[in-house]
Amino acid sequence: MTAILLDVGDVLDGRYQLLRDLGRGAAGAVFEARHLFTGRIVAVKMVMPQSRGANIPELRARLQREGRALAAIRHPGVVDVLDGGVTLDGSPFIVMEMLEGRTLEGLIAARTRLPVPASVAVALQLCDALEAVHRAGVVHRDVKPSNIVIVKATEGREVVRLVDFGVARFEQPGEDKLTSQGAVLGTPAYMPPEQLLQHGDPVDATFDLYALGVTLYECITGATPHQGNFAQVLLSVAREGPPSSVRTSLPEIAPALAAVVDRSIAKSRTDRYQTARELAAAIEEAVPGATRNTALLGPPPAPKGVLTGEQRRRTPRAPYNTPARLVLRDGKAIDGRTEDVSESGALVLSFADCEPSQRVGLRFALPMDGKIVGVEADVRWVRASDQPGSHGMRAIGLEFVQPPAEVRASIARYVQLMSGQGRAA
């Protein structure tokens, strides 16, 4: 059967109109969509038939398993799956709640590191989520800052949500394993040694708890213990394991908390915490008075004199994630994604270098209708972690230069909705 190629503007399964592209990768694509009957805004994930070099049957089977895994968990700290189905060409899709928030990756990039109380609060919420994940028989296998989203609940409280279960292990009777022999799934810097070295150890909760320990380390320091491409991380882990003592890398925090992080990323899995509940209890013991409350969704701190508090009040911003492209004066293009947006500017994340104090072109999809627009912007600041081993993500603060009226109006409407009851049709 001929593959169906869907894109922005098309209607999926006669029910979901695709509004804008949220991101594409080797495994498929995620779109913002509107349910035509209810008007609800959702996120739709599907395998794209044109994915080059991909094992399409395996990707389709994995997407179905992701939907079933999410349906089995049902926890406030895990993204909800709402619906799913199969297109006429046999391609599955899953429909999830649309999360409008900031990724932990973006927050670390913009602030270089997070305060210890906030880092601990994020870790404790993730422990709660992972306890539910593991109880449902699921191992995420790719816990990392880019798969962690901070959103505001209806009462204004911030909630940490775990997303992207695309490589999750979900054991159900009668289901075949999907991982090809010799394949390593996940992100090297967050993988435990046994996963990287393929020792044949069973996939269990300790995989995710190691990754959570690395994430907590990164929140506090702005870097991961091991860095580089797969081969570099593999060599580092094989030779050294995690740093001989995390305590020497975290001198500014309580020794008890440093010891918890140290144990979380121990080289031997038997030396680590075995359950999310055990890790949470250790964190709470190490940090008396620790809470699960965060206040991370305010505007990112900018260098002195760049964006004043008065300017921020005149142009409030809201979390907004969409692919973006910067075109520099020499014609070079930098691809990335937005993290938040206001009538006066945007925060863009990219792994490419970008010098401050230059004028660039910015192309991105507008909120509300997904229309691709181009605006001029001045690069006001660029921030990256100053820690050795940081993964190179740049946070780029942009100020729009005389944006068209339709751009301002679309963003203003979106920010207004986000400051109220959330997205609407």
RODRENVEX-679410 format. One record per residue (C-alpha): residue number from 1; x, y, z. Coordinates in steps of 0.001 Angstrom, whole numbers, plus 524288, in hexadecimal, padded with zeros to 5 digits. Layout:
// RODRENVEX-679410
+-----+-------+-------+-------+
!   n !     x !     y !     z !
+-----+-------+-------+-------+
! NUM !     X !     Y !     Z !
...
+-----+-------+-------+-------+
//
This chain:
// RODRENVEX-679410
+-----+-------+-------+-------+
!   n !     x !     y !     z !
+-----+-------+-------+-------+
!   1 ! 80000 ! 80000 ! 80000 !
!   2 ! 804F4 ! 80D93 ! 7FCAF !
!   3 ! 80A13 ! 814F0 ! 8088E !
!   4 ! 80237 ! 820B6 ! 80CD3 !
!   5 ! 80A75 ! 82CEF ! 80E5B !
!   6 ! 8044C ! 8361B ! 81835 !
!   7 ! 8087F ! 843E8 ! 81B61 !
!   8 ! 803A2 ! 85089 ! 82194 !
!   9 ! 7F5D2 ! 85399 ! 81D03 !
!  10 ! 7F212 ! 8456E ! 81A89 !
!  11 ! 7E7BD ! 83E25 ! 82259 !
!  12 ! 7EBE1 ! 8318B ! 828E1 !
!  13 ! 7E217 ! 82678 ! 829D5 !
!  14 ! 7D711 ! 82FE5 ! 82691 !
!  15 ! 7D817 ! 835A6 ! 83441 !
!  16 ! 7E4BF ! 83CE8 ! 836E7 !
!  17 ! 7E900 ! 848BF ! 82F00 !
!  18 ! 7F7BF ! 84A62 ! 82F6E !
!  19 ! 7FAC9 ! 85865 ! 83348 !
!  20 ! 8097D ! 85949 ! 83477 !
!  21 ! 815C6 ! 8512C ! 834BE !
!  22 ! 81B07 ! 84EFA ! 8427D !
!  23 ! 82705 ! 8476F ! 83E5C !
!  24 ! 82BF8 ! 83C92 ! 835AB !
!  25 ! 83631 ! 8322C ! 8373A !
!  26 ! 83A83 ! 82523 ! 831CC !
!  27 ! 82F49 ! 81E74 ! 838E3 !
!  28 ! 82460 ! 8273A ! 833FA !
!  29 ! 81DAC ! 83421 ! 83696 !
!  30 ! 81568 ! 83B01 ! 840C0 !
!  31 ! 80AFE ! 844E1 ! 83CF5 !
!  32 ! 80229 ! 84E12 ! 84444 !
!  33 ! 7F466 ! 84AC5 ! 83FF9 !
!  34 ! 7E64C ! 84E87 ! 8427B !
!  35 ! 7DB8C ! 844A4 ! 84481 !
!  36 ! 7D164 ! 848D3 ! 83A8E !
!  37 ! 7C5AC ! 8453B ! 842FF !
!  38 ! 7C9B0 ! 84A1F ! 85079 !
!  39 ! 7D3A3 ! 85469 ! 84C70 !
!  40 ! 7DD67 ! 84F27 ! 85655 !
!  41 ! 7EBB9 ! 851E5 ! 85360 !
!  42 ! 7F3F7 ! 84583 ! 8540D !
!  43 ! 80123 ! 8401E ! 85007 !
!  44 ! 80142 ! 83566 ! 845AE !
!  45 ! 80CEF ! 82C7C ! 84404 !
!  46 ! 80E59 ! 82407 ! 837E7 !
!  47 ! 81856 ! 81CAE ! 82FE9 !
!  48 ! 81B61 ! 823B1 ! 8234B !
!  49 ! 81C2A ! 81A37 ! 817B5 !
!  50 ! 826DB ! 82278 ! 81168 !
!  51 ! 83052 ! 8208F ! 81CD8 !
!  52 ! 83D29 ! 81D46 ! 81624 !
!  53 ! 84477 ! 81111 ! 819FA !
!  54 ! 83A8D ! 80DF8 ! 82485 !
!  55 ! 834FD ! 800B0 ! 827DA !
!  56 ! 826EA ! 804ED ! 825B4 !
!  57 ! 82067 ! 7F863 ! 82AC3 !
!  58 ! 8285D ! 7F918 ! 83756 !
!  59 ! 82561 ! 80794 ! 83909 !
!  60 ! 816E3 ! 80518 ! 8374D !
!  61 ! 81711 ! 7FA00 ! 8411F !
!  62 ! 81E9F ! 8026D ! 84AAF !
!  63 ! 814DB ! 80D8C ! 84969 !
!  64 ! 809A8 ! 80448 ! 84C66 !
!  65 ! 81107 ! 7FF73 ! 85849 !
!  66 ! 81376 ! 80D82 ! 85C98 !
!  67 ! 804DF ! 81031 ! 85C3D !
!  68 ! 801CD ! 80401 ! 86423 !
!  69 ! 80C6F ! 80716 ! 86DF6 !
!  70 ! 8074D ! 814DF ! 87023 !
!  71 ! 7F971 ! 80FCA ! 8719A !
!  72 ! 7FE22 ! 8065E ! 87C20 !
!  73 ! 804D7 ! 810B0 ! 88481 !
!  74 ! 7FB18 ! 81BA4 ! 88733 !
!  75 ! 802A0 ! 824BA ! 89047 !
!  76 ! 802CD ! 833B0 ! 89155 !
!  77 ! 81169 ! 83385 ! 88EB2 !
!  78 ! 8100C ! 82C51 ! 881BB !
!  79 ! 80A31 ! 831B2 ! 87530 !
!  80 ! 7FC61 ! 82C6F ! 872D3 !
!  81 ! 7F8D7 ! 824B1 ! 866C1 !
!  82 ! 7EB1C ! 8281A ! 86222 !
!  83 ! 7E8C8 ! 82069 ! 855BA !
!  84 ! 7EF44 ! 818D1 ! 84AF4 !
!  85 ! 7ECB2 ! 811D7 ! 83E5B !
!  86 ! 7F1DC ! 80D15 ! 83161 !
!  87 ! 7F1AF ! 8146D ! 82478 !
!  88 ! 7ED2B ! 80E3A ! 817B7 !
!  89 ! 7FB29 ! 80A6E ! 8145B !
!  90 ! 7FCC5 ! 8033D ! 82139 !
!  91 ! 8047E ! 80DAC ! 82870 !
!  92 ! 800FA ! 80EE7 ! 836DD !
!  93 ! 7FFC6 ! 81BE8 ! 83DBD !
!  94 ! 7FDC7 ! 81FCA ! 84BCA !
!  95 ! 7F724 ! 82BF9 ! 850F4 !
!  96 ! 7FC42 ! 83224 ! 85D71 !
!  97 ! 7F917 ! 83DFC ! 8658D !
!  98 ! 7FFB6 ! 84A4C ! 860B1 !
!  99 ! 809A7 ! 84EBC ! 86AC1 !
! 100 ! 80CC8 ! 85D3D ! 86A78 !
! 101 ! 8189B ! 85ED4 ! 87317 !
! 102 ! 82756 ! 8601F ! 873CA !
! 103 ! 83059 ! 8548A ! 8722B !
! 104 ! 83A1E ! 85226 ! 87CE9 !
! 105 ! 8446E ! 85256 ! 87231 !
! 106 ! 8406F ! 86020 ! 86E5B !
! 107 ! 84058 ! 864DA ! 87C63 !
! 108 ! 84E0C ! 85FB3 ! 87ECD !
! 109 ! 852F3 ! 865AA ! 87216 !
! 110 ! 84D12 ! 87305 ! 87514 !
! 111 ! 851A4 ! 87373 ! 88337 !
! 112 ! 85DEA ! 86AEA ! 88205 !
! 113 ! 859D0 ! 863E3 ! 88E77 !
! 114 ! 84E4B ! 86382 ! 897BB !
! 115 ! 84DB8 ! 866AB ! 8A648 !
! 116 ! 84F53 ! 85AC3 ! 8AEF3 !
! 117 ! 84183 ! 85BA9 ! 8B4D4 !
! 118 ! 83B74 ! 85BF6 ! 8A737 !
! 119 ! 84435 ! 850E1 ! 8A285 !
! 120 ! 8403C ! 8489B ! 8AE26 !
! 121 ! 831CE ! 84BAF ! 8AC1D !
! 122 ! 832AD ! 8476F ! 89DDD !
! 123 ! 83993 ! 83AD6 ! 8A1C9 !
! 124 ! 82F54 ! 837AD ! 8AC10 !
! 125 ! 82424 ! 839A0 ! 8A280 !
! 126 ! 82B34 ! 83103 ! 898B0 !
! 127 ! 82CD1 ! 8268D ! 8A318 !
! 128 ! 81E19 ! 826B9 ! 8A528 !
! 129 ! 81BB2 ! 8257B ! 8968B !
! 130 ! 825AA ! 81AA0 ! 894B7 !
! 131 ! 82009 ! 812F2 ! 8A005 !
! 132 ! 81314 ! 81282 ! 89896 !
! 133 ! 81A00 ! 80F95 ! 88BBE !
! 134 ! 82153 ! 80400 ! 89163 !
! 135 ! 8155A ! 7FF03 ! 898A5 !
! 136 ! 80E93 ! 7FE20 ! 88B69 !
! 137 ! 81977 ! 7F582 ! 88636 !
! 138 ! 81F9B ! 80041 ! 87DF7 !
! 139 ! 82DD1 ! 804A7 ! 87D4D !
! 140 ! 82F2D ! 811CD ! 87674 !
! 141 ! 83D68 ! 80FEE ! 87225 !
! 142 ! 83F46 ! 81E1D ! 86DFA !
! 143 ! 83D8C ! 8268B ! 87A13 !
! 144 ! 84493 ! 83367 ! 87761 !
! 145 ! 841DA ! 84215 ! 87837 !
! 146 ! 83C5D ! 8433C ! 86A6A !
! 147 ! 83205 ! 83909 ! 86DF1 !
! 148 ! 82DEC ! 84034 ! 87A40 !
! 149 ! 82423 ! 84B5B ! 87914 !
! 150 ! 8205F ! 854FB ! 883BF !
! 151 ! 81235 ! 85957 ! 88261 !
! 152 ! 808AC ! 86111 ! 88A9B !
! 153 ! 7FD05 ! 859F3 ! 89029 !
! 154 ! 7EFC9 ! 860B4 ! 890A3 !
! 155 ! 7F213 ! 8657B ! 89E83 !
! 156 ! 7FEF2 ! 86BCC ! 89A8F !
! 157 ! 8078F ! 8613E ! 8A069 !
! 158 ! 812BE ! 85C97 ! 897CA !
! 159 ! 812D5 ! 84E3F ! 89416 !
! 160 ! 81E20 ! 8465E ! 88E99 !
! 161 ! 819AF ! 83D9A ! 88358 !
! 162 ! 82135 ! 8326E ! 87D3B !
! 163 ! 81F48 ! 8310A ! 86E79 !
! 164 ! 823F8 ! 8292A ! 862A9 !
! 165 ! 822B2 ! 81ABD ! 865AA !
! 166 ! 82709 ! 81773 ! 857D7 !
! 167 ! 831C7 ! 80E07 ! 85C20 !
! 168 ! 82B17 ! 80951 ! 86880 !
! 169 ! 82B4B ! 7FAFF ! 86C48 !
! 170 ! 81D9C ! 7F623 ! 86F48 !
! 171 ! 81C68 ! 7E7F7 ! 87306 !
! 172 ! 80F5A ! 7E1C6 ! 86FD6 !
! 173 ! 80C75 ! 7D356 ! 86E74 !
! 174 ! 80D15 ! 7CEEB ! 86055 !
! 175 ! 81432 ! 7DAEF ! 85B15 !
! 176 ! 82114 ! 7D99A ! 853DA !
! 177 ! 82D00 ! 7E1A4 ! 856EF !
! 178 ! 82EE4 ! 7ECAF ! 84D3A !
! 179 ! 83D1D ! 7F031 ! 84F0B !
! 180 ! 845CA ! 7EB3A ! 84422 !
! 181 ! 8516D ! 7E331 ! 84890 !
! 182 ! 85D05 ! 7EC04 ! 84B34 !
! 183 ! 854C5 ! 7F863 ! 84B81 !
! 184 ! 856B0 ! 801FD ! 856A0 !
! 185 ! 84AD2 ! 80A4D ! 8599F !
! 186 ! 84B96 ! 816FD ! 8612F !
! 187 ! 854E9 ! 82271 ! 86276 !
! 188 ! 8630A ! 81EC5 ! 865C0 !
! 189 ! 865BC ! 8293A ! 87019 !
! 190 ! 85A31 ! 8243C ! 8782E !
! 191 ! 85C27 ! 81595 ! 8764A !
! 192 ! 86134 ! 80CEC ! 88140 !
! 193 ! 86D9D ! 80552 ! 87E25 !
! 194 ! 8669F ! 7F850 ! 87C7B !
! 195 ! 85DB8 ! 7FE56 ! 87230 !
! 196 ! 86911 ! 80493 ! 86AE1 !
! 197 ! 871DA ! 7F8AB ! 86BA8 !
! 198 ! 866B6 ! 7EF36 ! 86870 !
! 199 ! 869FB ! 7E5B6 ! 8733E !
! 200 ! 85D2B ! 7DEBB ! 87131 !
! 201 ! 857E3 ! 7E347 ! 87E45 !
! 202 ! 8490A ! 7E380 ! 87EE9 !
! 203 ! 8428E ! 7F09B ! 87C4B !
! 204 ! 83CCF ! 7F526 ! 88922 !
! 205 ! 839C1 ! 80121 ! 89162 !
! 206 ! 8481E ! 803AB ! 8946F !
! 207 ! 84A09 ! 80844 ! 88653 !
! 208 ! 840BB ! 813A0 ! 888A5 !
! 209 ! 845D9 ! 81684 ! 8964D !
! 210 ! 853BA ! 817D6 ! 89128 !
! 211 ! 84ED4 ! 82163 ! 886DB !
! 212 ! 84785 ! 828E8 ! 89162 !
! 213 ! 8541B ! 829E0 ! 8993C !
! 214 ! 85B27 ! 82F5A ! 88D4B !
! 215 ! 85007 ! 838FA ! 88B35 !
! 216 ! 850BA ! 83DB4 ! 89953 !
! 217 ! 85F75 ! 83F3F ! 897DE !
! 218 ! 85D5D ! 8473B ! 88B78 !
! 219 ! 8530B ! 84FED ! 891C3 !
! 220 ! 85CAB ! 853A6 ! 89C69 !
! 221 ! 8693C ! 854BF ! 89470 !
! 222 ! 8649D ! 857B1 ! 88691 !
! 223 ! 86BE9 ! 84BE0 ! 88120 !
! 224 ! 86B0D ! 83D12 ! 880CC !
! 225 ! 87570 ! 83422 ! 886D7 !
! 226 ! 87906 ! 82E72 ! 8798B !
! 227 ! 87849 ! 835F4 ! 86CCF !
! 228 ! 87A64 ! 8347E ! 85E55 !
! 229 ! 8758C ! 82B6F ! 853AB !
! 230 ! 87256 ! 81D2F ! 855FB !
! 231 ! 88060 ! 81882 ! 85473 !
! 232 ! 885B7 ! 822F8 ! 85D98 !
! 233 ! 87BB8 ! 82047 ! 86839 !
! 234 ! 87DAF ! 811A3 ! 866BA !
! 235 ! 88C68 ! 81312 ! 8685E !
! 236 ! 88AD0 ! 81C02 ! 87421 !
! 237 ! 8816A ! 812C2 ! 87AE3 !
! 238 ! 8897E ! 806BD ! 877D1 !
! 239 ! 895FA ! 80CC8 ! 87D1D !
! 240 ! 89112 ! 81473 ! 88892 !
! 241 ! 882BF ! 81286 ! 88B41 !
! 242 ! 87CA5 ! 81EB7 ! 8912F !
! 243 ! 885EE ! 828A4 ! 8974D !
! 244 ! 88D92 ! 822D8 ! 8A29F !
! 245 ! 88567 ! 82B3C ! 8AB80 !
! 246 ! 87A66 ! 83442 ! 8A7EF !
! 247 ! 87D3E ! 83B19 ! 8B4C4 !
! 248 ! 88910 ! 84194 ! 8AE83 !
! 249 ! 88080 ! 846C0 ! 8A36C !
! 250 ! 875CD ! 84C09 ! 8AC3B !
! 251 ! 87D31 ! 853D6 ! 8B691 !
! 252 ! 8726D ! 85DE1 ! 8B82A !
! 253 ! 867E7 ! 8545A ! 8BCBF !
! 254 ! 865E3 ! 84C93 ! 8C919 !
! 255 ! 86EF5 ! 840BE ! 8C9FD !
! 256 ! 86328 ! 83822 ! 8CCBF !
! 257 ! 85CB0 ! 83BDA ! 8BFE3 !
! 258 ! 8697E ! 83A3C ! 8B87A !
! 259 ! 86A60 ! 82C8D ! 8BE2A !
! 260 ! 85CA8 ! 82982 ! 8B923 !
! 261 ! 86042 ! 82DF8 ! 8AB6A !
! 262 ! 86CF9 ! 8265E ! 8AC6C !
! 263 ! 865CC ! 819CB ! 8AFAB !
! 264 ! 85B6F ! 81C39 ! 8A544 !
! 265 ! 86587 ! 81B65 ! 89A6E !
! 266 ! 86E56 ! 810EF ! 8A02A !
! 267 ! 874F7 ! 80861 ! 895FF !
! 268 ! 86F53 ! 7FBD9 ! 89B82 !
! 269 ! 86082 ! 7FAD8 ! 89AFE !
! 270 ! 8606B ! 7F37F ! 8A7F7 !
! 271 ! 8667F ! 7FF70 ! 8AE8B !
! 272 ! 85B8F ! 8087A ! 8A9E5 !
! 273 ! 84DEC ! 80AEA ! 8AF00 !
! 274 ! 844FA ! 80011 ! 8AA84 !
! 275 ! 837C9 ! 806E5 ! 8AAA3 !
! 276 ! 832DE ! 814AC ! 8A861 !
! 277 ! 82CFB ! 814C8 ! 8B5EF !
! 278 ! 83A27 ! 8116A ! 8BBED !
! 279 ! 840C1 ! 81C63 ! 8B461 !
! 280 ! 83647 ! 8263B ! 8B856 !
! 281 ! 837C2 ! 82265 ! 8C6AC !
! 282 ! 84686 ! 82430 ! 8C5CD !
! 283 ! 844F4 ! 831BC ! 8BFC9 !
! 284 ! 83B3E ! 835E2 ! 8CA44 !
! 285 ! 84442 ! 830F4 ! 8D4F4 !
! 286 ! 84FDE ! 8381E ! 8CF02 !
! 287 ! 84863 ! 844EC ! 8CD62 !
! 288 ! 83FD0 ! 84752 ! 8D953 !
! 289 ! 83414 ! 84F9E ! 8D5CD !
! 290 ! 83500 ! 84C4D ! 8C752 !
! 291 ! 82854 ! 84E4A ! 8BFE8 !
! 292 ! 82301 ! 84ACC ! 8B299 !
! 293 ! 81FA2 ! 858F3 ! 8AF90 !
! 294 ! 8268F ! 8606F ! 8A4C2 !
! 295 ! 82580 ! 86E2C ! 89F2D !
! 296 ! 82CDE ! 86C70 ! 89275 !
! 297 ! 8238C ! 87202 ! 88853 !
! 298 ! 82694 ! 88057 ! 88A17 !
! 299 ! 82EA3 ! 88797 ! 87FDD !
! 300 ! 83CB7 ! 882FC ! 87EB5 !
! 301 ! 846BF ! 88BF8 ! 884ED !
! 302 ! 84D5A ! 89494 ! 87ABE !
! 303 ! 85A05 ! 89C41 ! 87B81 !
! 304 ! 858F1 ! 8A95C ! 8823D !
! 305 ! 852F0 ! 8B3FF ! 879E9 !
! 306 ! 84D89 ! 8AB16 ! 86F5B !
! 307 ! 83F57 ! 8A8FA ! 87323 !
! 308 ! 83AA1 ! 8B0B6 ! 87EC9 !
! 309 ! 82FE9 ! 8AC67 ! 88804 !
! 310 ! 82752 ! 8B72F ! 8827B !
! 311 ! 8291C ! 8B20D ! 874A5 !
! 312 ! 825AF ! 8A459 ! 87917 !
! 313 ! 81932 ! 8A929 ! 87F7C !
! 314 ! 81526 ! 8B025 ! 872FB !
! 315 ! 8176E ! 8A40E ! 86AC2 !
! 316 ! 81477 ! 897F0 ! 872D4 !
! 317 ! 8196D ! 88B3E ! 86D41 !
! 318 ! 81487 ! 87D4C ! 86D0D !
! 319 ! 81AB2 ! 87000 ! 86A93 !
! 320 ! 81A4D ! 86CBB ! 85C1D !
! 321 ! 82152 ! 86181 ! 8556B !
! 322 ! 82280 ! 86127 ! 846A5 !
! 323 ! 82DA6 ! 85EFA ! 83CE8 !
! 324 ! 834BB ! 86B92 ! 83959 !
! 325 ! 83F3F ! 86FD4 ! 82FD3 !
! 326 ! 84871 ! 87B51 ! 8316F !
! 327 ! 84EBD ! 88103 ! 82535 !
! 328 ! 85B24 ! 88890 ! 8285A !
! 329 ! 860DA ! 89423 ! 820F7 !
! 330 ! 86A20 ! 88B5C ! 81951 !
! 331 ! 85ECC ! 882C4 ! 814F4 !
! 332 ! 861F0 ! 877B8 ! 81E54 !
! 333 ! 855D9 ! 870F0 ! 823B2 !
! 334 ! 854A9 ! 86C44 ! 831BC !
! 335 ! 849E7 ! 8629A ! 834E2 !
! 336 ! 84412 ! 86157 ! 8425C !
! 337 ! 83740 ! 86319 ! 84962 !
! 338 ! 83071 ! 86D79 ! 85147 !
! 339 ! 82E7E ! 86BC0 ! 85FDF !
! 340 ! 82628 ! 8779B ! 8628A !
! 341 ! 820D1 ! 8836C ! 85B5C !
! 342 ! 81B82 ! 8911E ! 85DB0 !
! 343 ! 81733 ! 89C56 ! 8550D !
! 344 ! 824DC ! 8A1E3 ! 8564B !
! 345 ! 82D40 ! 895EF ! 85455 !
! 346 ! 83009 ! 88783 ! 85602 !
! 347 ! 83954 ! 87E13 ! 85C88 !
! 348 ! 83F68 ! 87486 ! 852E0 !
! 349 ! 84754 ! 86869 ! 8561A !
! 350 ! 851A4 ! 86338 ! 84CCC !
! 351 ! 85E1F ! 85B4B ! 84D05 !
! 352 ! 86464 ! 864B1 ! 84349 !
! 353 ! 86C66 ! 870A3 ! 846FA !
! 354 ! 8664C ! 87E05 ! 8456C !
! 355 ! 86D0B ! 88AB3 ! 848D1 !
! 356 ! 8656C ! 89512 ! 85065 !
! 357 ! 86326 ! 8A2FF ! 84B91 !
! 358 ! 85F94 ! 89F80 ! 83DAB !
! 359 ! 85322 ! 8A03A ! 835BA !
! 360 ! 84D9A ! 89371 ! 830B3 !
! 361 ! 841BD ! 88E51 ! 829A8 !
! 362 ! 838D5 ! 8853E ! 83140 !
! 363 ! 82F52 ! 87BAD ! 82B11 !
! 364 ! 8259E ! 8748B ! 833A3 !
! 365 ! 81766 ! 87062 ! 8345E !
! 366 ! 80E07 ! 879D6 ! 83ACB !
! 367 ! 805FC ! 8755D ! 8465B !
! 368 ! 7F787 ! 87306 ! 84416 !
! 369 ! 7F7AC ! 8707E ! 8355E !
! 370 ! 8053E ! 86AD8 ! 832AB !
! 371 ! 8081C ! 87469 ! 82797 !
! 372 ! 8169F ! 87501 ! 82443 !
! 373 ! 81B99 ! 882F9 ! 8252D !
! 374 ! 82881 ! 88A10 ! 8243E !
! 375 ! 82C8B ! 89568 ! 82CFF !
! 376 ! 838ED ! 89D0E ! 82F7C !
! 377 ! 83EB7 ! 89C4A ! 83D10 !
! 378 ! 84A79 ! 8A106 ! 844A7 !
! 379 ! 85254 ! 89705 ! 84C4B !
! 380 ! 85295 ! 89D0D ! 859E0 !
! 381 ! 859AE ! 8923D ! 8610B !
! 382 ! 85EE2 ! 8847A ! 85F60 !
! 383 ! 860E9 ! 87BA2 ! 86AE5 !
! 384 ! 86769 ! 86E5A ! 86C14 !
! 385 ! 86C68 ! 866AF ! 877AA !
! 386 ! 87A42 ! 86A0D ! 87BA1 !
! 387 ! 87C59 ! 85C88 ! 8816C !
! 388 ! 885AF ! 852D1 ! 87B0B !
! 389 ! 87D8C ! 84805 ! 87528 !
! 390 ! 8716D ! 85038 ! 872AF !
! 391 ! 86A37 ! 84B29 ! 866C6 !
! 392 ! 86B2C ! 857AA ! 85ED2 !
! 393 ! 85D07 ! 85C2F ! 85ED7 !
! 394 ! 85C13 ! 86AF2 ! 85CB0 !
! 395 ! 85107 ! 87360 ! 861AA !
! 396 ! 84F39 ! 87F01 ! 8589C !
! 397 ! 8475C ! 88ACA ! 85CFF !
! 398 ! 8411E ! 891FE ! 8518E !
! 399 ! 83A52 ! 89F39 ! 850F2 !
! 400 ! 83162 ! 8A114 ! 8453D !
! 401 ! 833AD ! 8ACC5 ! 83C4B !
! 402 ! 826B3 ! 8B2D2 ! 83840 !
! 403 ! 81F44 ! 8A5F6 ! 8373C !
! 404 ! 8135F ! 8A5FA ! 82E31 !
! 405 ! 8063D ! 8A888 ! 83490 !
! 406 ! 80193 ! 89A9C ! 8321D !
! 407 ! 80D5A ! 8954B ! 83967 !
! 408 ! 80B01 ! 89DF6 ! 84533 !
! 409 ! 7FC72 ! 89B08 ! 84535 !
! 410 ! 7FE3F ! 88C4F ! 84461 !
! 411 ! 8085A ! 88C18 ! 84F3B !
! 412 ! 80077 ! 89566 ! 857CA !
! 413 ! 7F47B ! 88CB0 ! 856A0 !
! 414 ! 7FC61 ! 88099 ! 859BB !
! 415 ! 802EF ! 8869B ! 865A3 !
! 416 ! 7F5B8 ! 88B60 ! 86A7C !
! 417 ! 7F002 ! 87DB2 ! 8695C !
! 418 ! 7FBB7 ! 877AC ! 87021 !
! 419 ! 7FA8E ! 88119 ! 87B80 !
! 420 ! 7EC44 ! 87D53 ! 87D1A !
! 421 ! 7E660 ! 86FEE ! 87BEF !
! 422 ! 7EF88 ! 86A61 ! 871A1 !
! 423 ! 7EDF2 ! 86770 ! 86348 !
! 424 ! 7E0D6 ! 867E5 ! 85C86 !
! 425 ! 7DBEC ! 865BC ! 84EC7 !
+-----+-------+-------+-------+
//
